[in-house]
Amino acid sequence: MALMITDECINCDVCEPECPNEAIFLGPEIYQIDPHKCTECVGHFDEPQCVQVCPVACIPKHPGFAEDRETLMQKYLRLTSPSSAPRP
């Protein structure tokens, strides 16, 4: 599953730089997570880094994006493949 940020977010700015997939961004009111980029840090870390640093525990699994570990790993591989890198 991808993760999501709930409205309990206090915009503390600690989660965004921790995301290895650059899936976290500042939305109109609070930070948000792009579920198409979120791998729950599978492929990078053992635990989701945003969840580890969040001081208010407002980052649950996104119920609309049910993905198992294998699917998250495939997403990680797709996101990190050389063909997905931006070209100069």
N, C-alpha and C positions, 0 to 999 in steps of 0.2 A: 504494500500500500504506500502511496505517497503520503506525506504529512501535510498538515494544514495549521494555520495560526488562527486562533480564536480571538474574539473581541476582548478577551482579558489582556491582550498584548498592551504593554506600556511603552512601546517604541523606544526601548532602551538601546537599540542598535548593536547588541552583542551577537545576535544570530546570523545576520547577513554575512559578515566576513568569515564565518566558520563554515559556510556551505561550499564544499568542493565543486559542486555542479553549477554554482551561481544561480540557483533556483529561487533564492529569497530576494525579494525586492520590496521597496516601500510603496505601498498602495496609496489610495486617496486618504485613508485614515490610519491604517495600521500596516505592519509588514504582512506580506503574503508569500505563498510558496507556489511556484509554477509546478503543478503535478506532473507535467510532461518532462520536467528536468529532475524532479526529486527521485532519488534512489534510496532514500533513508540511509545514505552514506554507504550502501552496499558497494563493494569494490574499492572503497577508500578506507573505511574505518569499521570497527566492530559494532559501534553504536552511532545513532544519529547525533552529529555534533551540535546541531541547534538545540536539541532536547537537553543535551548535557549542560549547555551554558544558560539556558533560559531561566531567569530568576523567578518567574511566576507560573511555570509549568502550563503554558498555554499552547503547546504544540502536540496535539493528538494525531492519530492516524486519520487520514481523510476517508470517510465512509464511501465516497463516490469513486474511489480509485483503489479497488481491491487488487493487490498484486502480491504474488508469493515471492520468495527470495530468488528463485530462478528467473522470474520475469524482471525483477529489479536488477539482477546481474546482467541480463540481456540489454536492459535500458542503459546501464552503466557502460557496457561494451560499445553500444551504439553512440553514446554521447562522447566517449573518449577515443573513438577510432580516428585514425589520421584523416579519413575522408570527411569527417564532420568538423574538422578544425577550420576556422575562418582563413580564407586566403588573403595574402597581403595585397 
